[in-house]
Amino acid sequence: MVEKIKAKQVEEQVKMINIYIMGKHYQVPEGLTILTAMEYCGYRLIRGCGCRAGFCGACATVFNFKDDPQLRYDLACQKTVEPDMYLVQIPFFPAAKALYNLEEIEPDVEQILALYPDLVTCFGCNNCTKTCPQELEVMWFMSDALRGDIGEVATKSFDCVMCGLCAARCPQGLVPYNVALLCRRLYGRYLAPVSKHLEDRIAEIEAGKFDAELEKLEKMEKSKLQKLYDERDIEPAY
Amino acid sequence: MYPLYMEESIRKVEASRGKRLKETLSRLTGEEKTPLLKKHHPDFIGESMRELLVGSNKGDRTPKEMADLLEGNSRINPDKIDLGKVDYDVDVLVIGCGGAGASAALLAQENGAKVLLVTKLRLGDANTVGAQAGIQAADRPNDSPIIHYLDTMGGGRFTNIPELVEALVKDAPSAIKWLETLGVNWDKEPDGSLHELSGGGASRRRLHSARDYTGLEEMRVLRDEIKCRQIDYIEFAPAVELILDDQGRVAGAILVDMEANELSLVRAKAVVMATGGMGRLHIQGFPTTNHYGATADGLVLAYRAGAEMIFIDTMQYHPTGVAYPTQILGQLVTEKVRTLGAQLANVDGEQFIMPLEPRDVVASAIIRECQESKKGIETPTGEVGVWLDSPMIDIIRGEGTIAGELPAMVRQFARFNIDIVKEPMLVYPTLHYQNGGIKIDTNGATTVPGLLAAGEVGGGVHGRNRLIGNSTLDLFVFGRRAGKAAAEYAKKVKPGSLTLDHVRQWQAELKKAGLADSRPISPLLLPNYARQPHDYLPDYTKPTLTVGQVKIA
């Protein structure tokens, strides 16, 4: 497959570096990601691998270096391997998730605390922020949640891929990514301003406003449709 | 950071920027498009495809990689399966949990069905999360479902099934509303109107986005809703075969626990197939934007159960996959970069195609520019690409636009010391989407009773080329329709006794055609990227080893 062939090509041109997977020594060509380095070493992944493009959070991982014990955090599909890296896989981490019916809850701080009461035990160690591979201000949006500033949580947490590293490192067992998800859903459902033009269009469609014209187009022969298409006016992109 | 020689080409891109900002290339006419596509689009490379020799689409052409799997050997031996031992008994089984599967599960549950959702990886691990640019819906006053219909048909070269397109465009605004009611945060203007952008082949601004994390935002919400409603789901448990009943209707599936290598049997009155696409087959050796599990499993299962396929000879190559840096080769550079104003430029900084043509056209133009005109830029590892001039966006729309609209792209390139606010991105087409699939009707019904399909695994909606933002729309329109229809069907149907005779017949047909020994085991389940083969393990890729239980290759 493609990625495998690439690795082979790279092998001929580039120097090999030492890495350690679950403590075992391997040599891989420099320039691979943590994920492709593991595959180069022969790992066939089932867990810990999803979109392979930095969006799904499946491959969240920790690593450190031979002579530097401090843990670092990243997504295995995006992070390039470096010499003397110690790599692991985190296939799953248990974390609490509140159950709720969005239609029956209120967008306020009491509701957030009712669903995630442990939020008040945050003592501001900032480990969550330090672990975030998306470099989000996790501790700050947790404090926004504690104050009930739902819009601020939604904005600050928006790029969260829900990898779970923040929850894995929280000494209080809090689950910032699920708190943020609750807040974003509350914001979208209750606090975002309503789009009148969307409501109007839905009503028009339900009233059958476009049915006759659509039926005409569906029955139109291809050449006529092509002509309509070629001659249609195009709104400027900006 | 780009190598020095690439920086030299970037200087030319910068030098031509002023001129290009004033330069508008016109769109190609139908007559101009045809020769470009025929000469340069990968779908038209004859030797990349072959005819299917067995099954309901016998005689139809499809990429060789896909043909092998469609003609593959079953992972199970029907004689060793005890159909009397049912592990799960439900009304509706949904296979796959991206946007389509999740929508189908929610709607089936709302319509009174007992639902089981099974997925090969984690809940929500699907191409949906990687969808960045947005979702189309004609809801602005100067737009209408009529115009959306025309754009979609034209984009699909008028091969789309008209009534499916009608369903797509008419359901679109209510799909946006449905997602918002579930808590999706759309990009909006301060007055509440939706912030909408243009897209390739769209004649109005109708792309709804959530920064450039649109699919992620949709999937996070749907996944949460499934958990909140306590819909049953099983992860890392792909289906390896469908089960029929004695009247030829789909009546369940056989699952495998990929870690414990254990089979389980689901009896269901209806099955919704929502397994997505095939990017990980790397058709013609292309890299792909697709997630790890995109291996055409649903097509294989449905085909073996007798379902008819449509447009399986056409794939979408997204025009702008990453060509450099190598670590993220083939990953998606969202079309939103072009909708915001970035142009494409060659090694000399010249434009060569209107950047908002449909994807098949732009991809073909990039391939022509690199392969025929030799005006691409070669990377240190031998890839080739053209520039996507992202810095234009802030010049056109004001400083900060890129940071606000494209945080995922900024973040992804910043990891490699490339600042897309200041420097362009090097791109080349990448395998992105399966335009066709299992033939469906407006409620997701396939040609096999009891089997429905939705999302990328389905075919007909997009014809031979899908437009930007119509795939995520397809997920929610046809996912919801299929979920509802499956629940209604389940209320009426009286299931017969279970059988795997179709698998026996399939294997006999393969044998008769002389293919049994030369075809792999399918579904593939996962691509094999491990460089070192596990020599001490049995080689499950050899078809002669089909006897026995399940083969996790």
Interface residues (C-beta under 8 A of the other chain):
Chain A: M1 V2 E3 K4 I5 K6 A7 K8 Q9 V10 Q13 G31 L32 T33 T36 E39 Y40 C41 G42 Y43 R44 L45 I46 R47 C49 G50 C51 R52 A53 G54 F55 C56 A58 Q78 K79 T80 K97 L99 Y100 N101 L102 Q134 E135 A154 F158 D159 C160 V161 M162 L181 R184 R185 L186 Y187 G188 R189 A192 P193 V194 S195 K196 H197 L198 E199 D200 R201 I202 I205 F210 E213 L214 L217 E218 K222 L225 Q226 L228 Y229 D230 R232 D233 I234 E235 P236 A237 Y238
Chain B: R27 T29 G30 L121 R122 G124 D125 N127 V129 G130 A137 A138 D139 R140 P141 N142 S144 P145 I146 I147 Y149 L150 D151 M153 G154 F158 P162 E163 E166 V169 K170 P173 S174 I176 K177 E180 T181 L182 G183 V184 N185 W186 K188 P190 D191 G192 S193 L194 L197 S198 S203 R204 R205 A210 R211 Y213 G215 L216 E217 R220 V221 D224 E225 K227 C228 Q230 F236 M258 E259 H282 G285 F286 P287 T288 T289 H291 Y292 T326 Q327 I328 L329 G330 Q331 L332 T339 L340 G341 L356 T381 G382 I396 R397 P407 A408 R411 Q412 R415 F416 L526 P527 N528 Y529 A530 R531 Q532 H534
